[in-house]
Structure formats: structure tokens, C-alpha cells
Amino acid sequence: MRLELTAVFRKVPEGYIGFVEELPGANTQGATLEEARANLREAVELVLEANRALVEEALGQEDVIREPLRISAG
């Protein structure tokens, strides 16, 4: 699966803070830009994993249809 999101990094006195425009809750910080980038990748993975777990818990054994959703946003 290929998903392209927009990472935004801001320089602060302590290093860098970063977030993903399209994914609320995916934010992080790092002493260097490289560290902030790596931390943001991990934050995105954790947010997606947590969202999947929440959906599984909410749906339980409910009969649902799951399918891939492909979008193009510019």
C-alpha cells in the first residue's frame, strides 16, 4: 500500500517539531531534523495502528464490508 502524506517540520529552540497535515494526532519532536522525521514515521504508524484497534473494538463481531480506498488529492 502506498500512501503519501504531508509532513510539516518547524524549527524551535529545542530542535524540530513535526506533524502530518492529513492525520490529526500524528505529531512529534526531535533534536535534529533527521530524528524528527524518524519519530514522525513512528508516530504515523502508531496512530494508524491505534485507529484500527479502536475500530475493531467498536465493531466487535458486526458484519461489515472492508475494501481498499484509493484517493488522489492534490
N, C-alpha and C positions, 0 to 999 in steps of 0.2 A: 504494500500500500504506500502510495506517495501522497504526502500532504504537505503543502507549502504554506507556512505561516510567516507573519512579520514580527521579527524580534526588534525591540527598541532598547537601546542602551543609553544611559545618561551618566556622564562623569560627575562624581561627587567627591568631596574631600577624602573619603574613606576608600575610594576605588570606583566601582561602577555598580549601578543598579540596572536591572533589566526586566522587561515584561514582554508578553506576547499580546499584540493588539487584538487578535481574534479570539483569545482564550482567557477570559477573566479568571483570576486566581493563579495564573502561571506567572510568577514573578520571583526575583531572586536578587542576589548581590554577589560581588566578588572583589577581591583586592586588585585583580587585573582584569582586563577585558576578556582574556582567554578563560580565566576562571569563571567569570560571569556567564560567558557563553556555555561552558560545560555545565554549570549549575542550572542554567535555564533549560537546557535539553532535559536534564533530570527532572526539573520541576514540571515540564510539559508531560513527560511520561507518567509522573505520579498523579497529576491532575486527571489525565485520561483514565488511568487505572482506577482511581477513586470514583470517578463518574460511572465507569462500568459497574463497579461493585454496588454503588447506590442504586442503579437501575435494576440490577439483578435482585437486590433485596426488596425493592419496591414491587417488582413484578411477580416475584415468587414463582409459582407454577402456572401463571397465567399464559394462555395460548396467544402468542404474538407472532408477527411476521418481522423477520430481520432481513435486511438487504443492504448491499453497498449503496452509498450515496456519493456520487461524484459531482463536484461543482466546479465551476470556473468563475472566479471572482477577480476583477481587475482593478 
